[in-house]
Amino acid sequence: MSKTTAQIASECQFVLDLEARWALACQEGTPEGDHRAEALESEIFAWWDDLASDVPAKAEAALYVLAKAEGEVAAHRAAKKALMAPLDARIRRATQAVDRIKRHILPTLIEVERQRTGERDVAIETALGRVRMQRAGSPALIGPSDPSEWPEQFTERRPMTSAAKAYFKKNPEEMAEAGFAWDMSETIRIYR
């Protein structure tokens, strides 16, 4: 009677478990442990004899199941890819819409409102929420892209942006001469 690969795998695992129990029994060093080790050894040999019978047929069955499983994996991956492609395209389009609205449309509307009212700090109230521009944290320091153009006091091994930032906060009159400026970027804030 031929066995399934699941049965063969189960028997192999059982033999490995028996061998682990045999090794523990051998380590006990007691007469009971020695007796248990002998009994386990006999059982292990019996299982190995059973597994050794008709090895080519068992290997062929295992290879058949392996080929079938690999085919299923490839088919499922292809199906997943086919199913995910339209969803990925929808996600990409929605992400682009979010980006376009946050980076271009809402800031432009805020700027139009600033021009209309003549005020810098404006908020647009809607039924869905309030939109306003807000300065993003502390200003970023913009300096020459080539570190060799930086003043020597700010370059040991690499440009030291934090040291330059602290210095130019105290000495703003020297910024332009050294080729630096503050980036006062703003980000869109939506309150719902």
Buried (B, 14 or more C-beta within 10 A) or exposed (E): EEBEBEEBEEBEEBBEEBBEBBEEBBEEEEEEBEEBBEEBBEBBEEBEEEBEEEEEEBEEBBEEBEEEEEEEEEEEEEEEEEEEEEEEEEEEEEEEEEEEBBEEEBBEBBEEBBEEEEEEEBEBEEEEEEBBBEEEEEBEBEBEEEEEEBBEEBBEEEBBEEBBBEBBEEEEEEBEEBBBBBEEEEEBBBEE
